[in-house]
């Protein structure tokens, strides 16, 4: 097991090195800002916006807890999301739940699967016509994980929307599908919806309510909750999110505390 972790650590380091090596060869046209696209880990949906070319975000959630549900024990993880602007409207992303500890009899511990992701900003919002900004996101979960957390190769696809509502409320929502492999090794596709309403209450401090629903073959996971985000300086965001499951197959509670840094 120890040698396996060394190999996995080396693989992850190699991936991260390749991910960021391209940055010196691209030059961002503006000063990095965590506000330009916003932190995607803060709430459930991802935004329609991408990073400017040559800029990067590192988003980390060192405190990430999911309570038990009808069929699964609780677990703790320390996840991350790495983002890089290949072009102004195309973003390369690498994400994982990171080191994960499951509260089962074996106290299963290991590295969760690495997911490669592209996000494409399609159109800007048209506030006069009340039309949202739109993005398209494609992700591929891989078997780059500890053996206990290998779940096959699973694609997902999402349309991401951002819209400004009256009273300066930002409405963010995603609609698409996610997939996972069953115990028989067959792919199962789920309709996926996530949403968030967010409003800045004082300068650089915003609160939000958010939720998600994934459903397929009569099995539904769904949660609703809320949180807050603070941007103390131009390149840093701090955020927290707490939600509760509303079905028996959803974790009873989900909590996340994290930060995002712009480069």
Secondary structure, DSSP 4 states (H G I P E B T S, - for coil): -HHHHHHHHHHHHHHHHHHHHGGGGS--SS---TTTT--SSSSSSPPS--PPTT-EEEEEEEEEEE---SS---EEEEEEEEEEEEETTEEEEEEEEEEEEE-STT--EEEPPPEEEEEEEEE--BTTTTB-EEEEEEEEE-S-S-GGG----EEEEEEEEEEEEGGGEEEEEEEEEEEEE-TTS-EEEEEEEEEEEEEEEETTEEEEEEEEEEEETTEEEEEEEEEEEEEEETTEEEEEEEEEESSTTS-SEEEEEEEEEE-
